[in-house]
Amino acid sequence: MTELTNTNQRIPLHVAIIMDGNARWAKSKNLSLINGHKKGADNIELIVKKAKKIGVKILTLFAFSTENWKRPKEEVSYLMKLLKEYLESKFLQKMNADNVKVNFIGDLSVFSESIKNLIKNTINITKNNSGFILNIALNYGGRDEIIRAIKKLIEAKETNIDEETFAKKYLDTKDYPDPELLIRTGGNFRISNFLLWQIAYTEIYVTNTFWPDFNGDELEKAIKNFYMNEKRNFGGRIE
């Protein structure tokens, strides 16, 4: 496949991904669910590197939703264990060495102290990196984010209430532009409560490829589809 970096087409500044299909990937290969989640976690580093190489500047990944707590207790326990192992592993060293700034969005207050400390450590170590931004959505839900933002707004006794103030001061993503491209792996055509405010004008790309198999070529395909179909008129007339 031709490298996107060799084209004159515009690359989306901010890409968001709903990483779906770990369980179905494992089932299709007669593997355990744990294998599916492990392979999915390992795939993050590959996609970060590819996105950075292509020219994307911000990548936001939907890792664990507010609804995921409803999954079987054993699965949730494993996901928390995997998250902890992931943040304790060489992942942080690799992200730091690649000049990647790692942030987290969502309600992080519910996690164990050990996980919260690992999250803080990851943020602190990478906060001055400027080559790429990786946002990891944990215990995140779009509706929950909006409710939390409203509560902050009320607490601050905000009087200048408009869309820009709400988005740039109170949302989890206040420091970043809205995603231009949302990719969903696994073939399901739904938003799943992800970035509800931010994706009002985002291009949406759905692929049948399960997340563990979503490689660099698949990312290029999604971005090529973005710039081939892009007509971002934000409600205006296209002549």
Secondary structure by P-SEA (a helix, b strand, c coil): cccccccccccccbbbbccccaaaaaaaacccaaaaaaaaaaaaaaaaaaaaaacccbbbbbccccccccccaaaaaaaaaaaaaaaacaaaaaaaaabbbbbbbcccccccaaaaaaaaaaaaaacccccbbbbbbccccaaaaaaaaaaaaaaaccccccaaaaaaccccccccccccbbbbccccccccccccccccbbbbbbbccccccccaaaaaaaaaaaaaccccccccccc
